[in-house]
């Protein structure tokens, strides 16, 4: 019985195929189809659904956090009904104005509740990580957000405003919120957290019975720990939740696969590339010897960008390589 070899070259808009037996190419061809992308922007077709799903999740988490804030305000005796803010009652004074007045006078329980709820609801922009903040410089919208946050913080320092609310009401009396595509009124969560801490300290000094350090800790967290309701957000995947996202190893059935960004997976990639690396010396290809391997083994963990040029420079400087040595089978990839 004849044995055949089937080859497939699968792309995003075509699949090339070939059938071979032991002697010849039996048949080959290609099947083309439309890309699963929008014609104009090149975005995935499921992008709209994914964005809507993420928005629903964000709105749900925000609503749940505000429900917790309202229940806490009721337990502290500031309001009688936890559904007060959900019912959208009409108030004579704006919450922005109350935030400014709270730095100079004692607020009533309802006014103080409105200030806390307003700050927890509109708690400003916050970078999830330093890497995300650094990446914003290469993104047009992210760059505008970063510039807006920097400008508002600089305006507060230069003009000596005590809080973000005081600055916004003085600089933008007509509209306190950004409109689509505008970031001139962008406020960071850190800045608003400092305002809320200042309001708690001021209200305690003025004799507000609902501004205790215990209550402040429930809202803003303890010390440098951002654990209060103001900072609350869904934590990163960890423990059992993270393991749910991993499959089992092909060879070690009882072991999990290593996550792509984990140390073990990255080290596996690095050691594999190091073992497969070939250099050409006098026209002959060879792998790295033990001395060369030990010299460069820890380099990817010491520098941010690790390239072949970096590898060669270190080994030349160590006296193990000469300048005329070259890599064999070198592609366009880089070590990371």
LINTAPE-V681320 format. One record per residue. N is the residue number from 1. PHI is phi in whole degrees, -180 to 180 (999 if undefined). BURIAL is b if it has 24 or more other C-alpha atoms within 12 Angstrom, else e. Layout:
# LINTAPE-V681320
n=<N/N>
phi=<PHI/PHI>
burial=<BURIAL/BURIAL>
This chain:
# LINTAPE-V681320
n=<1/2/3/4/5/6/7/8/9/10/11/12/13/14/15/16/17/18/19/20/21/22/23/24/25/26/27/28/29/30/31/32/33/34/35/36/37/38/39/40/41/42/43/44/45/46/47/48/49/50/51/52/53/54/55/56/57/58/59/60/61/62/63/64/65/66/67/68/69/70/71/72/73/74/75/76/77/78/79/80/81/82/83/84/85/86/87/88/89/90/91/92/93/94/95/96/97/98/99/100/101/102/103/104/105/106/107/108/109/110/111/112/113/114/115/116/117/118/119/120/121/122/123/124/125/126/127/128/129/130/131/132/133/134/135/136/137/138/139/140/141/142/143/144/145/146/147/148/149/150/151/152/153/154/155/156/157/158/159/160/161/162/163/164/165/166/167/168/169/170/171/172/173/174/175/176/177/178/179/180/181/182/183/184/185/186/187/188/189/190/191/192/193/194/195/196/197/198/199/200/201/202/203/204/205/206/207/208/209/210/211/212/213/214/215/216/217/218/219/220/221/222/223/224/225/226/227/228/229/230/231/232/233/234/235/236/237/238/239/240/241/242/243/244/245/246/247/248/249/250/251/252/253/254/255/256/257/258/259/260/261/262/263/264/265/266/267/268/269/270/271/272/273/274/275/276/277/278/279/280/281/282/283/284/285/286/287/288/289/290/291/292/293/294/295/296/297/298/299/300/301/302/303/304/305/306/307/308/309/310/311/312/313/314/315/316/317/318/319/320/321/322/323/324/325/326/327/328/329/330/331/332/333/334/335/336>
phi=<999/-69/-109/-120/-114/-106/-119/-126/-120/-96/-118/-80/-135/-161/-133/-91/-142/-152/-123/-125/-109/-68/-114/-155/-83/-72/-167/-156/177/-149/-118/-106/-153/-69/-67/-83/-140/-72/-67/-84/-90/76/-82/-60/-66/-90/-62/-62/-65/-66/-64/-65/-65/-65/-66/-61/-63/-65/-66/-64/-64/-65/-62/-68/-63/-68/-64/-64/-63/-63/-67/-66/-62/-69/-63/-82/84/-82/-134/-94/-132/-68/-92/-57/-76/-69/-83/52/-71/-89/-114/-74/-98/-76/-65/-60/-66/-64/-64/-72/-66/-64/-84/-127/-140/-73/-92/-71/-54/-67/-63/-66/-64/-65/-63/-63/-63/-64/-70/-72/-80/-110/-96/81/-88/-144/-71/-72/-159/-66/-65/-66/-65/-67/-69/-61/-65/-95/-116/-61/-70/-61/-65/-68/-62/-62/-66/-62/-63/-67/-68/-67/-65/-68/-64/-64/-68/-66/-99/70/-70/-80/-147/-65/-63/-62/-69/-65/-67/-79/-87/-132/-67/-81/-151/-95/-112/-72/-97/-55/82/-106/-138/-72/-108/-63/-124/-84/-65/-63/-63/-71/-64/-66/-65/-65/-64/-65/-65/-62/-63/-67/-66/-64/-64/-85/95/-71/-72/-107/-129/-69/-65/-63/-66/-61/-64/-67/-87/-107/89/-97/57/-84/-81/-87/-111/-77/-63/-63/-97/-59/-155/-64/-71/-65/-59/-158/60/-64/-64/-70/-66/-64/-86/-105/-92/-94/-63/-64/-99/-100/-62/-92/-109/-79/-68/-81/-61/-57/-93/-77/-63/-65/-68/-65/-68/-60/-62/-65/-66/-64/-67/-66/-68/-86/-66/-127/-122/-106/-124/54/81/-116/-95/-149/-80/-71/-86/-63/-65/-67/-63/-65/-67/-107/-58/-99/-59/-60/-93/-110/-129/-76/-119/-113/-118/-60/-61/-64/-59/-64/-60/-65/-72/-68/-64/-78/82/-93/-126/-105/-66/-85/-71/-135/-84/-96/62/-73/-98/-99/-81/-127/-77/-133>
burial=<e/e/e/e/e/e/e/e/e/e/e/e/e/e/e/e/e/e/e/e/e/e/e/e/e/e/e/e/e/e/e/e/e/e/e/e/e/e/e/e/e/e/e/e/e/e/e/e/e/e/e/e/e/e/e/e/e/e/e/e/e/b/e/e/b/b/b/b/b/b/b/b/b/b/e/b/e/b/b/e/e/b/e/b/b/e/e/e/e/e/e/e/e/e/b/b/b/b/b/b/b/b/b/e/e/b/b/e/b/b/b/b/b/b/b/b/b/b/b/b/b/b/b/b/b/b/e/e/e/e/e/e/e/e/e/e/e/e/e/e/e/e/e/e/b/b/b/b/b/e/e/b/b/e/b/b/e/e/e/e/e/b/b/b/b/b/b/b/b/e/e/e/e/e/e/b/e/e/e/e/e/e/b/b/b/b/b/b/b/b/b/b/b/b/b/b/b/b/b/b/b/b/b/b/e/e/e/b/b/b/b/e/e/e/b/b/b/b/b/b/e/e/e/e/e/e/e/b/b/b/b/b/b/e/e/e/e/e/e/e/e/e/e/e/e/e/e/e/e/e/e/e/e/e/e/e/e/e/e/e/e/e/e/e/e/e/e/e/e/b/e/e/b/b/e/e/b/b/b/e/e/e/e/e/e/e/e/b/e/e/e/b/b/e/b/b/b/e/b/b/e/e/e/e/e/e/e/b/e/e/b/b/e/b/b/e/e/e/e/e/b/e/e/e/e/b/b/e/e/e/e/e/e/e/b/b>
